[in-house]
């Protein structure tokens, strides 16, 4: 059955309005990140020194602009980290546009949980993963072998882990929200737990920038525990009702 021209025009207008909101949201997000990145430039060098003390590494620059670009990368990362509460709010607002029932206090609670989980992941990475992961790799140094670590590669290594853990710690919240929206079913996830373990292992292997099992385990084990927390949260949500 053909749609009326009025219905087609209404759908087109709705799509264009959604694209306009998305464009405006992206512009605001980029502006917020840019402002925080400018401020983050002044924290980039102390942050690099902190990461060196945390991991016990000594860095070397293998090119004239390497230190400069590494500090710029850290400044941008500082901007993203500082703007993450706003970015998470924008992401949840986009979800609200697709699911009108996800609004009001429910959205605010989800935002608070998302911010706390993100920074909990970053904190776990700083407290456990980076010190122990890098320390494990540096144990292979010997009297005749000293690791010369590139500033650029060290910054990339640390930022990859920090962003990955911040994002992966959102897993329980994502599972609970998708369960409430009817996209995921707890019974299906629990029944196929072995496939979840396989997927977690694959994701950890892809995100871990080193091929050793120790660093893979530092990411896979917390991720599996978060999966179980998500299952528990989905069960509590179902028992508490709508």
Backbone bond lengths (Angstrom), bond angles and torsions (degrees), N, CA, C in turn:
res aa  C-N    CA-C-N  psi(-1)  N-CA   C-N-CA  omega(-1)  CA-C   N-CA-C  phi
1 X - - - 1.467 - - 1.525 109.69 -
2 X 1.357 116.19 128.90 1.458 120.55 -177.13 1.526 110.63 -75.95
3 X 1.303 115.52 142.05 1.451 120.14 176.85 1.517 109.71 -79.23
4 X 1.319 115.74 151.74 1.454 119.91 177.34 1.521 109.61 -72.93
5 X 1.330 117.40 153.16 1.469 119.58 177.79 1.525 112.42 -58.44
6 X 1.351 116.37 -32.35 1.460 119.47 179.93 1.528 111.44 -66.18
7 X 1.352 116.51 -41.14 1.467 120.32 178.98 1.522 110.68 -66.57
8 X 1.345 116.40 -41.23 1.463 120.03 179.06 1.525 110.96 -63.91
9 X 1.333 116.21 -40.95 1.466 119.82 179.01 1.523 110.96 -65.53
10 X 1.347 116.16 -37.78 1.465 119.86 178.87 1.525 111.07 -65.02
11 X 1.343 116.99 -42.23 1.463 120.40 178.36 1.520 111.14 -64.25
12 X 1.339 116.39 -40.76 1.466 120.23 178.84 1.528 110.97 -63.51
13 X 1.337 115.65 -43.12 1.465 119.39 178.96 1.524 110.98 -63.65
14 X 1.331 116.53 -39.92 1.465 120.03 178.56 1.524 111.18 -64.60
15 X 1.345 116.35 -41.39 1.461 120.20 178.30 1.518 111.28 -63.91
16 X 1.336 116.69 -43.83 1.461 120.23 179.71 1.529 111.14 -64.46
17 X 1.328 116.20 -38.41 1.465 119.22 177.84 1.525 110.91 -64.55
18 X 1.336 116.37 -39.95 1.461 119.94 177.20 1.515 111.80 -63.88
19 X 1.339 116.93 -42.03 1.459 120.45 178.14 1.528 111.17 -65.21
20 X 1.325 115.70 -36.99 1.470 119.06 178.31 1.525 110.51 -65.00
21 X 1.334 117.02 -42.73 1.469 119.83 177.88 1.524 111.13 -63.85
22 X 1.349 115.84 -39.23 1.462 119.55 178.44 1.524 110.68 -63.83
23 X 1.326 116.76 -43.79 1.467 120.90 179.35 1.525 110.68 -62.41
24 X 1.326 116.71 -45.44 1.466 119.99 179.32 1.525 110.91 -63.31
25 X 1.331 116.53 -39.82 1.461 120.07 178.49 1.513 112.26 -64.58
26 X 1.334 117.12 -40.64 1.460 120.78 178.86 1.527 111.21 -65.51
27 X 1.335 116.41 -39.83 1.465 119.70 178.69 1.526 110.35 -63.88
28 X 1.339 116.90 -44.27 1.470 119.91 178.68 1.527 111.02 -63.65
29 X 1.341 116.57 -41.29 1.468 120.03 -179.86 1.525 110.72 -62.98
30 X 1.333 116.87 -43.73 1.471 120.24 178.78 1.526 111.01 -63.83
31 X 1.336 116.53 -38.36 1.466 119.64 179.32 1.526 111.00 -65.47
32 X 1.328 116.74 -42.06 1.468 120.32 179.41 1.527 110.44 -63.88
33 X 1.339 116.25 -44.70 1.469 120.10 179.17 1.524 110.33 -62.53
34 X 1.335 117.06 -40.88 1.464 120.66 -179.49 1.526 111.22 -62.51
35 X 1.326 116.93 -44.24 1.471 120.42 -179.90 1.526 110.39 -61.67
36 X 1.323 116.63 -46.84 1.461 119.63 179.86 1.530 111.73 -68.25
37 X 1.328 117.50 -29.60 1.467 120.13 178.99 1.522 111.11 -68.53
38 X 1.336 116.49 -37.52 1.467 119.75 176.62 1.527 109.80 -61.19
39 X 1.335 116.01 -44.09 1.468 119.13 176.24 1.524 110.93 -67.44
40 X 1.343 116.30 -34.71 1.459 120.55 -179.37 1.513 113.56 -67.03
41 X 1.338 117.39 -20.85 1.463 120.00 178.80 1.531 110.93 -58.99
42 X 1.337 116.32 -36.85 1.466 119.97 -178.29 1.532 111.81 -75.58
43 X 1.336 116.35 -16.52 1.470 119.90 177.80 1.522 112.13 -99.41
44 X 1.339 117.77 -4.94 1.463 120.63 -173.08 1.526 112.21 -64.69
45 X 1.328 116.61 -46.76 1.473 118.81 -177.80 1.528 112.34 -67.42
46 X 1.358 119.26 -45.47 1.475 118.10 174.09 1.522 112.97 -60.46
47 X 1.337 117.03 -35.13 1.464 119.84 178.66 1.521 111.14 -65.98
48 X 1.333 116.94 -40.35 1.458 120.17 177.68 1.528 110.40 -63.32
49 X 1.330 116.65 -41.97 1.471 119.88 177.50 1.529 111.02 -63.41
50 X 1.331 116.79 -38.08 1.468 120.59 178.13 1.525 111.06 -64.31
51 X 1.332 117.62 -43.26 1.466 120.76 179.35 1.529 111.08 -64.60
52 X 1.331 116.52 -35.43 1.470 119.46 177.40 1.526 110.84 -66.33
53 X 1.328 116.65 -43.30 1.474 119.44 177.65 1.523 111.01 -65.26
54 X 1.320 116.16 -38.07 1.465 120.99 -177.85 1.519 111.67 -63.88
55 X 1.317 116.41 -40.41 1.462 120.95 -175.08 1.520 113.29 -99.44
56 X 1.334 117.73 -13.93 1.456 120.63 179.73 1.511 114.71 73.89
57 X 1.328 117.64 26.16 1.463 120.06 -178.49 1.523 109.99 -98.31
58 X 1.332 114.84 157.42 1.460 122.73 171.52 1.515 107.38 -115.97
59 X 1.315 115.08 127.59 1.458 120.34 -171.62 1.522 111.43 -99.16
60 X 1.331 113.61 157.02 1.462 121.52 176.25 1.520 108.31 -137.67
61 X 1.316 115.93 146.15 1.462 121.56 176.98 1.520 108.44 -104.56
62 X 1.329 116.19 128.06 1.464 121.00 -177.35 1.525 112.09 -107.38
63 X 1.318 115.87 19.54 1.453 120.91 177.27 1.514 109.26 -164.41
64 X 1.325 116.74 153.71 1.465 120.40 -176.67 1.528 112.11 -61.11
65 X 1.343 120.05 -45.88 1.471 118.61 -177.18 1.527 114.03 -88.52
66 X 1.339 117.92 5.06 1.467 119.46 -171.75 1.521 112.19 -62.93
67 X 1.328 117.58 -43.83 1.465 120.22 -178.92 1.524 110.20 -64.60
68 X 1.329 116.74 -43.16 1.466 120.58 -179.15 1.522 110.88 -59.75
69 X 1.339 116.65 -50.18 1.466 119.31 -177.89 1.528 111.47 -67.75
70 X 1.310 117.32 -31.00 1.465 119.79 176.68 1.522 110.76 -66.47
71 X 1.337 116.77 -40.93 1.463 120.05 177.45 1.525 111.02 -67.27
72 X 1.342 117.72 -35.77 1.461 120.15 176.13 1.529 110.91 -64.65
73 X 1.325 115.77 -39.35 1.464 119.76 177.26 1.522 111.03 -63.20
74 X 1.327 116.22 -42.63 1.466 120.08 177.64 1.529 111.19 -64.62
75 X 1.324 117.50 -38.26 1.464 120.52 178.30 1.526 110.56 -62.85
76 X 1.336 116.42 -43.55 1.462 119.95 177.92 1.525 111.01 -63.80
77 X 1.334 115.97 -40.41 1.468 119.69 178.27 1.523 110.75 -63.56
78 X 1.337 116.72 -40.24 1.466 119.88 176.34 1.528 110.52 -59.81
79 X 1.333 115.73 -39.78 1.458 119.45 178.09 1.514 112.41 -62.55
80 X 1.327 116.45 -42.53 1.467 120.19 179.66 1.525 110.60 -66.91
81 X 1.335 116.75 -44.11 1.468 119.57 179.22 1.527 110.87 -61.70
82 X 1.334 116.64 -45.67 1.465 119.77 -178.32 1.524 111.62 -66.83
83 X 1.339 116.43 -33.39 1.466 120.41 -179.09 1.521 112.90 -87.19
84 X 1.328 117.95 -1.50 1.465 120.32 -174.68 1.530 113.42 -57.89
85 X 1.354 121.31 -37.43 1.470 118.03 175.72 1.528 112.58 -58.91
86 X 1.338 116.19 -42.35 1.467 118.75 177.71 1.528 111.16 -66.87
87 X 1.335 117.01 -41.69 1.462 120.14 -179.37 1.527 110.89 -63.88
88 X 1.324 117.26 -39.54 1.465 120.21 177.91 1.523 110.78 -66.95
89 X 1.326 116.85 -37.64 1.468 119.77 176.64 1.526 110.62 -63.31
90 X 1.336 116.57 -42.09 1.462 120.07 178.48 1.525 111.09 -63.59
91 X 1.326 116.62 -39.31 1.464 120.38 178.67 1.521 111.02 -64.49
92 X 1.326 117.55 -44.37 1.460 120.79 178.67 1.526 111.30 -67.83
93 X 1.326 117.38 -31.95 1.463 120.22 176.24 1.519 110.82 -65.38
94 X 1.332 116.59 -37.95 1.463 119.84 176.07 1.526 110.61 -64.58
95 X 1.331 116.47 -37.37 1.462 120.37 176.76 1.521 110.60 -65.87
96 X 1.321 116.77 -36.60 1.457 120.87 179.06 1.523 111.14 -63.93
97 X 1.344 116.84 -35.63 1.459 119.60 179.03 1.525 111.71 -63.88
98 X 1.334 117.16 -32.93 1.462 120.63 179.67 1.523 112.20 -84.11
99 X 1.339 117.04 -28.43 1.469 121.83 -178.56 1.529 108.12 -127.49
100 X 1.333 117.70 89.82 1.468 120.61 -176.16 1.524 113.88 -57.66
101 X 1.339 118.11 -26.47 1.465 119.97 179.77 1.528 111.87 -67.46
102 X 1.334 115.86 -19.38 1.464 120.74 -179.33 1.525 108.21 -90.07
103 X 1.323 116.48 83.71 1.458 120.16 -174.62 1.520 109.52 -152.80
104 X 1.338 114.87 174.87 1.450 120.74 175.29 1.515 113.43 65.43
105 X 1.334 116.48 -138.99 1.474 120.61 -177.85 1.522 112.94 -58.55
106 X 1.322 117.03 -33.54 1.466 120.08 -179.81 1.526 110.72 -61.89
107 X 1.326 116.25 -42.34 1.459 120.01 179.86 1.527 110.94 -68.70
108 X 1.328 116.86 -39.10 1.468 119.48 179.83 1.529 111.14 -65.80
109 X 1.322 116.49 -40.02 1.470 119.14 177.29 1.525 110.91 -64.07
110 X 1.335 116.00 -41.02 1.467 119.78 178.88 1.524 110.59 -63.80
111 X 1.341 116.70 -38.03 1.470 119.77 179.87 1.526 111.14 -65.68
112 X 1.322 117.00 -45.22 1.470 120.38 178.10 1.525 110.10 -59.76
113 X 1.341 116.44 -44.54 1.467 120.00 179.18 1.524 111.02 -63.22
114 X 1.337 117.21 -40.55 1.465 120.76 -178.96 1.525 111.10 -63.85
115 X 1.332 117.03 -43.38 1.470 120.56 179.68 1.525 110.47 -64.69
116 X 1.334 116.54 -45.26 1.465 120.05 -179.57 1.524 111.32 -63.62
117 X 1.329 117.20 -41.55 1.463 120.30 -179.77 1.525 111.09 -66.84
118 X 1.333 116.83 -40.00 1.466 119.67 179.96 1.525 110.81 -60.89
119 X 1.322 116.61 -48.96 1.461 119.12 -178.41 1.525 111.90 -73.96
120 X 1.326 117.54 -25.15 1.467 119.52 172.46 1.527 110.08 -65.18
121 X 1.340 116.86 -39.95 1.461 120.25 176.91 1.513 112.11 -64.53
122 X 1.336 116.24 -42.94 1.467 120.13 177.71 1.528 110.18 -63.30
123 X 1.338 116.66 -43.20 1.463 120.17 179.31 1.516 112.65 -64.08
124 X 1.338 116.68 -40.70 1.467 120.15 177.55 1.526 110.64 -62.39
125 X 1.326 115.74 -40.02 1.465 119.64 179.33 1.527 110.70 -64.40
126 X 1.332 116.98 -42.94 1.464 120.34 -179.90 1.525 112.04 -68.64
127 X 1.321 116.63 -35.42 1.458 120.56 -174.85 1.523 112.56 -83.21
128 X 1.330 117.31 -34.97 1.468 120.72 -171.66 1.524 112.26 -118.42
129 X 1.332 115.98 -58.72 1.464 119.45 -167.07 1.522 113.00 -65.77
130 X 1.329 117.19 -52.65 1.465 118.86 -177.03 1.527 112.75 -64.82
131 X 1.336 120.11 -49.72 1.475 118.12 -179.54 1.521 113.16 -60.51
132 X 1.337 116.96 -47.12 1.462 119.33 -176.30 1.526 111.81 -76.56
133 X 1.339 116.74 -37.30 1.461 119.37 -179.78 1.516 112.56 -66.06
134 X 1.339 116.44 -48.79 1.463 120.02 178.77 1.523 110.33 -68.28
135 X 1.334 116.96 -39.52 1.467 119.92 178.31 1.516 112.38 -59.98
136 X 1.335 116.13 -39.09 1.465 120.01 177.88 1.526 110.73 -62.23
137 X 1.323 116.78 -43.49 1.465 119.94 -178.76 1.524 111.66 -68.82
138 X 1.336 117.21 -34.77 1.465 119.83 -178.53 1.523 112.71 -76.08
139 X 1.329 117.59 -12.50 1.464 119.91 177.72 1.526 112.56 -65.55
140 X 1.328 116.62 -16.07 1.461 119.73 -178.89 1.526 112.18 -83.34
141 X 1.334 116.26 0.26 1.465 118.78 172.06 1.531 109.51 -67.22
142 X 1.316 115.46 154.52 1.460 120.32 178.40 1.508 110.70 -138.09
143 X 1.334 117.21 -179.29 1.465 120.60 -179.73 1.519 112.65 -58.83
144 X 1.314 115.93 -33.27 1.465 119.19 -178.00 1.523 112.38 -104.06
145 X 1.336 116.93 9.60 1.467 119.97 -176.83 1.521 109.20 -140.05
146 X 1.321 115.49 113.36 1.464 121.27 178.10 1.515 109.03 -119.05
147 X 1.321 115.99 129.68 1.465 120.72 -178.20 1.529 110.13 -74.50
148 X 1.317 115.97 126.44 1.457 122.39 171.53 1.522 106.83 -105.89
149 X 1.317 116.42 107.17 1.459 121.64 -171.70 1.520 109.31 -99.46
150 X 1.313 115.29 127.33 1.457 121.00 179.06 1.529 110.44 -67.08
151 X 1.329 116.06 138.00 1.466 120.36 177.07 1.521 110.25 -58.37
152 X 1.324 116.08 -45.48 1.468 120.27 -177.26 1.521 111.27 -61.90
153 X 1.337 116.71 -45.85 1.460 119.51 -178.30 1.525 111.62 -69.59
154 X 1.317 117.02 -35.04 1.465 120.03 178.51 1.524 110.69 -65.75
155 X 1.323 116.69 -44.44 1.466 120.25 178.54 1.526 110.31 -62.21
156 X 1.334 116.65 -44.60 1.461 119.77 178.33 1.518 112.34 -62.14
157 X 1.333 116.31 -41.13 1.468 121.84 178.87 1.528 110.40 -60.29
158 X 1.326 116.68 -49.52 1.468 120.52 -177.51 1.528 111.61 -65.93
159 X 1.329 116.87 -43.95 1.462 119.29 -177.66 1.520 111.58 -66.99
160 X 1.336 116.92 -37.15 1.464 119.46 177.31 1.523 110.49 -59.66
161 X 1.321 116.48 -46.33 1.463 119.96 179.57 1.529 111.03 -64.73
162 X 1.323 117.81 -44.10 1.463 120.59 -176.59 1.524 111.46 -64.01
163 X 1.333 116.90 -47.69 1.464 119.61 179.46 1.527 111.09 -66.84
164 X 1.331 116.78 -39.07 1.464 119.96 -179.50 1.524 110.89 -62.64
165 X 1.319 117.27 -45.60 1.464 119.32 -179.53 1.523 111.24 -69.00
166 X 1.325 117.30 -38.06 1.459 118.78 176.31 1.515 112.06 -60.29
167 X 1.340 116.50 -42.03 1.467 120.46 179.79 1.523 111.75 -72.63
168 X 1.335 117.18 -42.97 1.465 120.01 -176.12 1.522 112.21 -68.27
169 X 1.315 118.13 -27.12 1.462 120.24 177.75 1.528 111.90 -70.30
170 X 1.334 117.28 -9.01 1.463 120.60 174.70 1.530 111.86 -80.31
171 X 1.326 117.82 -3.48 1.465 120.91 -175.22 1.529 113.39 -54.94
172 X 1.348 120.47 -49.38 1.474 118.29 -179.26 1.525 112.88 -58.83
173 X 1.339 116.62 -42.35 1.461 119.94 179.82 1.521 110.62 -64.40
174 X 1.336 117.18 -42.81 1.462 120.25 178.77 1.526 110.93 -60.99
175 X 1.328 117.09 -42.22 1.464 120.42 178.92 1.526 111.21 -63.30
176 X 1.331 117.06 -43.07 1.469 120.68 -178.92 1.526 110.80 -65.50
177 X 1.341 116.88 -44.13 1.462 120.01 -179.83 1.524 111.47 -65.11
178 X 1.328 116.74 -44.42 1.463 119.62 179.62 1.524 111.14 -66.94
179 X 1.334 116.56 -32.55 1.456 119.30 175.17 1.515 111.79 -66.74
180 X 1.330 117.39 -41.71 1.464 120.77 178.92 1.523 111.19 -65.59
181 X 1.323 116.50 -34.42 1.459 120.27 -179.92 1.522 112.63 -81.93
182 X 1.332 116.97 -2.61 1.458 120.28 177.00 1.510 114.71 84.43
183 X 1.321 117.47 8.61 1.469 120.27 -179.39 1.528 110.79 -80.46
184 X 1.336 116.99 -37.30 1.467 122.22 179.48 1.522 109.76 -116.18
185 X 1.333 115.59 148.81 1.457 121.60 175.00 1.524 108.71 -118.34
186 X 1.326 115.85 129.47 1.452 120.18 -176.78 1.522 111.78 -60.08
187 X 1.323 117.47 -40.61 1.463 120.54 -177.74 1.524 111.06 -60.55
188 X 1.336 116.04 -41.62 1.467 119.79 -179.90 1.527 110.85 -65.94
189 X 1.325 117.06 -40.62 1.464 119.90 178.98 1.522 111.36 -65.76
190 X 1.340 116.44 -43.62 1.467 119.53 -179.32 1.525 111.17 -66.84
191 X 1.321 116.31 -36.96 1.463 120.30 -178.95 1.529 111.49 -68.65
192 X 1.327 116.34 -30.42 1.472 121.02 -177.86 1.526 110.93 -107.57
193 X 1.311 115.88 38.49 1.466 121.30 -177.70 1.529 111.60 -59.67
194 X 1.335 117.25 -35.52 1.473 119.56 -178.16 1.524 111.16 -64.55
195 X 1.347 116.83 -33.71 1.464 118.92 176.87 1.531 110.38 -72.05
196 X 1.325 115.74 -32.64 1.468 118.98 175.58 1.521 110.62 -63.70
197 X 1.331 116.36 -41.40 1.473 120.08 178.23 1.525 110.16 -62.43
198 X 1.340 116.32 -41.90 1.467 119.95 178.05 1.522 110.64 -62.64
199 X 1.342 116.60 -45.32 1.459 120.01 179.22 1.515 112.45 -62.95
200 X 1.339 116.69 -40.11 1.468 120.87 178.02 1.520 110.55 -62.60
201 X 1.327 116.55 -41.50 1.467 120.12 179.24 1.525 111.12 -64.01
202 X 1.330 116.14 -41.79 1.471 119.97 -179.94 1.527 110.45 -65.69
203 X 1.331 116.67 -46.10 1.467 120.43 179.38 1.525 110.64 -60.44
204 X 1.325 116.60 -43.03 1.468 120.36 179.63 1.521 111.22 -64.82
205 X 1.336 116.83 -38.71 1.463 120.18 178.97 1.523 111.27 -66.36
206 X 1.341 116.48 -36.47 1.464 119.98 -179.83 1.527 110.88 -71.95
207 X 1.337 116.59 -42.89 1.464 120.04 -175.68 1.515 113.37 -78.53
208 X 1.337 117.48 -26.13 1.460 119.98 179.68 1.523 109.40 -74.54
209 X 1.328 118.42 119.93 1.465 120.01 -175.21 1.517 114.57 -76.64
210 X 1.333 117.92 1.44 1.463 120.70 177.21 1.522 108.82 -123.59
211 X 1.342 118.39 151.35 1.465 120.33 -175.13 1.525 114.90 -85.55
212 X 1.338 118.67 3.28 1.464 119.42 -174.69 1.527 110.68 -79.33
213 X 1.344 114.89 151.19 1.462 121.14 -178.08 1.524 112.16 -71.07
214 X 1.333 117.52 -26.10 1.465 120.19 -176.88 1.524 110.88 -65.16
215 X 1.332 117.05 -49.81 1.462 119.88 179.25 1.516 111.41 -67.95
216 X 1.332 117.17 -33.81 1.462 119.98 175.81 1.528 110.00 -61.43
217 X 1.342 116.91 -43.42 1.466 120.58 -179.91 1.523 111.41 -65.76
218 X 1.344 117.25 -33.80 1.461 120.26 179.20 1.522 111.81 -63.41
219 X 1.329 117.06 -22.99 1.458 120.36 176.29 1.527 111.46 -98.50
220 X 1.332 117.86 -40.31 1.466 120.88 -173.57 1.525 112.24 -69.45
221 X 1.327 117.85 -41.43 1.472 120.29 -176.85 1.530 111.48 -64.36
222 X 1.349 120.03 -50.38 1.471 118.49 176.32 1.525 112.58 -60.47
223 X 1.338 117.12 -36.05 1.457 120.04 -178.96 1.525 110.86 -65.67
224 X 1.325 117.10 -39.64 1.467 119.22 177.12 1.532 110.68 -66.46
225 X 1.330 117.35 -40.60 1.466 119.93 177.26 1.529 110.87 -62.21
226 X 1.321 116.99 -37.49 1.462 120.51 176.41 1.524 110.94 -65.75
227 X 1.327 116.77 -36.44 1.467 120.64 175.81 1.530 110.24 -60.17
228 X 1.321 116.78 -43.85 1.466 120.30 178.56 1.530 110.97 -66.15
229 X 1.329 117.06 -37.89 1.466 120.27 175.68 1.524 110.21 -61.86
230 X 1.339 116.40 -40.42 1.455 120.25 177.21 1.523 112.31 -62.08
231 X 1.332 117.32 -42.01 1.467 120.61 176.84 1.527 110.72 -61.75
232 X 1.322 116.12 -42.74 1.468 120.18 179.20 1.532 110.59 -63.77
233 X 1.336 116.25 -41.74 1.461 119.95 177.84 1.515 112.23 -63.88
234 X 1.328 117.73 -38.08 1.463 120.76 177.40 1.524 110.89 -64.69
235 X 1.326 117.29 -36.73 1.464 120.25 178.33 1.527 110.63 -68.29
236 X 1.331 116.94 -42.55 1.464 119.84 177.39 1.525 111.27 -62.82
237 X 1.322 116.07 -39.93 1.457 120.35 -179.88 1.519 110.73 -63.10
238 X 1.329 116.82 -41.60 1.460 120.32 -179.52 1.524 111.31 -67.39
239 X 1.346 116.41 -39.11 1.464 119.28 -178.62 1.520 112.30 -72.18
240 X 1.348 116.30 -27.12 1.463 119.26 179.99 1.512 112.69 -81.92
241 X 1.341 116.14 -12.87 1.457 119.92 177.93 1.507 111.56 81.61
242 X 1.350 117.64 -177.13 1.457 121.82 -177.69 1.523 112.78 -68.54
